[in-house]
Amino acid sequence: MLFECWPFSVKQFLNPQFAAKLKNLLASQKFDLVHFTSMNVSGYWDCLGHTPGLFFPHDSVSMQFKRNAERESNLFKKIYLHTQARKARSFEKTMIPKFTKTVVVSEVDRQWILKFLPEAKIPVIPGGVDPERFAPKAVEDDFPSVIFRGVMNFIPNSDAVIYFHKEIMPLVQKEFPKLKFYVVGKQPTPEIQALHDGKSVIVMGLVPDIREPMARATVNICPVRSGSGMKNKILEAWAMERAVVASSIACDGIDISDGKDILVADSPQKFADSVIRLLNDPALRAALGKAGRQKCIERYTWSYVAGLFEKVYSEMAGKTNG
């Protein structure tokens, strides 16, 4: 895979039988457009024929690989990630112009792509949240606790867990020695599983309902240092009126107001200080949570996001129907 032209994230999803069925379907019936969700399936572009295609990679995969490579300490993994970043950039540069329209979730990702496709017209449509499902719940722990959740074999998430545990948590424990760190999400790596001690670190893995541990933890954290796109985990915490401390990268694409609806911190000491501040101040936690939920309702509901996509769909269909 190292010497192939296409990124592995595209190659692994190519299937000749599926391509043939898709091509036949599009040739035999009329569709207004085909929505390609993620870069993984963009390799089926040549099945479109005359049907308009919307490419929604969510974020810039080349930026994600590059940021991940910059944080990787293992030389062989670092080389692999840099190689995939180059392939992804070449693929994005080649494929994006082939689609009728491309949409990304954040202005940061859009600006990254415009560096090598300056003429591209790329709307930004953010991620969303269901504020009725992710509603406030009063079940907070009686002891100080933090939670980080996500798919745990995803490099930015696993890096965030190790980073918090190694560099930030000891600083918080100087003031809160009984702090509990909940790590929630499927497929925790062996390195993450090894952190579990059942006392200060609880690696929960996949849970039936993510809202339960989110509501229970005193503070929701997002100390990611790599990756790309938007972090819906922040929007969901906001919707539940949970106080959040996050890194700058974690806030890409989200309309934040540092100190009003979130606390932003990039150094270990500042992150720890922000967590300590929230653990000591229930009123501030409540204020941040309420402001976050209000912003979700105004800017990040799925109905609002659907309306933005509907405008793009209508534009594409209008161009097609002349």
PAROBA-959027 format. One record per residue (C-alpha): x, y, z; residue in three letters. Coordinates in steps of 0.25 Angstrom, whole numbers, plus 5000, padded with zeros to 4 digits. Layout:
XYZAla...
//
This chain:
500050005000Met501250095002Leu501550114988Phe500150124982Glu499650254977Cys498350264984Trp498150274999Pro497950145007Phe496650205012Ser496050214998Val496650084993Lys496149995004Gln494750025001Phe494750004986Leu493949884981Asn493749854966Pro492349784969Gln491849904976Phe492349994965Ala491649914955Ala490349924962Lys490450064965Leu490750104951Lys489650014946Asn488650084956Leu489050224951Leu488950184937Ala487550124938Ser486950234947Gln486950384948Lys487450444961Phe487650584964Asp488950564971Leu489850464978Val490350504992His491750444995Phe491950445010Thr493450435013Ser494650425005Met494650275007Asn493550254996Val494050364987Ser494750264978Gly493350224972Tyr493350364965Trp493450304951Asp492150234953Cys491350364953Leu491250374938Gly490350504936His489850504950Thr490350624959Pro491250584970Gly491350644984Leu492650614991Phe492550635006Phe493850585012Pro493550655025His494950705026Asp496250705019Ser496850575020Val498250625016Ser498250725027Met497750615037Gln498950525033Phe499950635033Lys499550675047Arg499550535052Asn500950515046Ala501450635053Glu501050575066Arg501550425063Glu502850385071Ser503050255064Asn503950275052Leu503250175043Phe501850215046Lys502250365044Lys502850325030Ile501550255027Tyr500650365031Leu501450475024His501350385011Thr499850375013Gln499750525015Ala500450545001Arg499550444995Lys498250505001Ala498650644997Arg498950594982Ser497650514982Phe496850634988Glu497450724977Lys497050634966Thr495750584971Met495050714977Ile494950774963Pro494250654957Lys493050664966Phe491950764964Thr492150824978Lys492950794990Thr492550835004Val493450825017Val493050845032Val493950965036Ser494651085030Glu496051035035Val495850915026Asp495351005014Arg496551095015Gln497450975015Trp496850925002Ile496951064996Leu498451064998Lys498550964986Phe497150984979Leu497051134980Pro495951144970Glu495051044977Ala493651084982Lys493451004995Ile492351035004Pro492451015019Val491350935026Ile491650895041Pro491350775048Gly490050765057Gly489450715069Val488050675074Asp487750765086Pro486550675090Glu487350545090Arg488550615097Phe487750695107Ala488250735121Pro488250625132Lys488550655146Ala489350525150Val490750585153Glu491750515161Asp491950545176Asp493450545174Phe494350625163Pro494350555150Ser494650585135Val494250505123Ile494850495109Phe494050415099Arg494250365084Gly494650245076Val495850205083Met496750145072Asn496650275064Phe497950345065Ile497550485070Pro496650425081Asn497750325086Ser498750435086Asp497850525094Ala497650415105Val499150385106Ile499450535106Tyr498450565117Phe498850455126His500350475125Lys500450625125Glu499150695130Ile498550595140Met499650595150Pro499550755150Leu498050745153Val498350635164Gln499150735172Lys497950805176Glu496950685174Phe497650555177Pro496350475176Lys496050525162Leu495450415153Lys495750415138Phe494650345130Tyr495150295116Val493950255108Val493850195094Gly493950075086Lys495250005082Gln496250055092Pro497650025088Thr498549935097Pro499250065102Glu497950125106Ile497449995113Gln498749995121Ala498350125128Leu497150065134His497250045149Asp495850055153Gly496150165162Lys496750295156Ser496550245142Val495350175137Ile495450115123Val493950085120Met494050055105Gly492750045097Leu491550085106Val490050065103Pro489750215105Asp490850315104Ile489950425110Arg490050355124Glu491550365126Pro491550505120Met490550555130Ala491250495141Arg492550555139Ala492850685145Thr493550735133Val493650695119Asn495050705113Ile495550705098Cys497050715098Pro497250675084Val498550715077Arg498450665063Ser497350625053Gly496450715046Ser494950755044Gly493950785055Met493850715068Lys492350675070Asn492750625084Lys492750775088Ile491450805082Leu490750695089Glu491450735103Ala490950875100Trp489550825097Ala489550755110Met489950875117Glu491250815121Arg492550905124Ala493650875114Val495150905113Val495750885100Ala496950915091Ser496951015080Ser497050895069Ile495850835076Ala495050965074Cys495250965059Asp493951005052Gly493251035064Ile492751175068Asp493351185082Ile493451295092Ser494651265101Asp494251285115Gly492751295112Lys492351165106Asp493651085107Ile495051095113Leu496151085102Val497551035107Ala498750975099Asp499850965109Ser499750855119Pro499850955131Gln498751045125Lys497850925122Phe498050875136Ala497751015142Asp496551025134Ser496050885139Val496350925153Ile495651055151Arg494350985147Leu494450875158Leu494550985168Asn493351075162Asp492051005160Pro491451145156Ala492451155144Leu492151015140Arg490651045139Ala490851175132Ala491751115121Leu490850995120Gly489551085118Lys490351175108Ala490751055100Gly489350995099Arg488851125094Gln489851135083Lys489550995079Cys488051025078Ile488351145070Glu489451095061Arg489650945061Tyr488350865061Thr488250765051Trp487050835045Ser487850955043Tyr488950875036Val487950805027Ala487450945023Gly488850975018Leu488950845011Phe487650865004Glu488151004999Lys489350934993Val488450814987Tyr487450914981Ser488650994974Glu489150864968Met487850814964Ala487550954958Gly488850954950Lys488450814945Thr487050834941Asn487450964934Gly
//
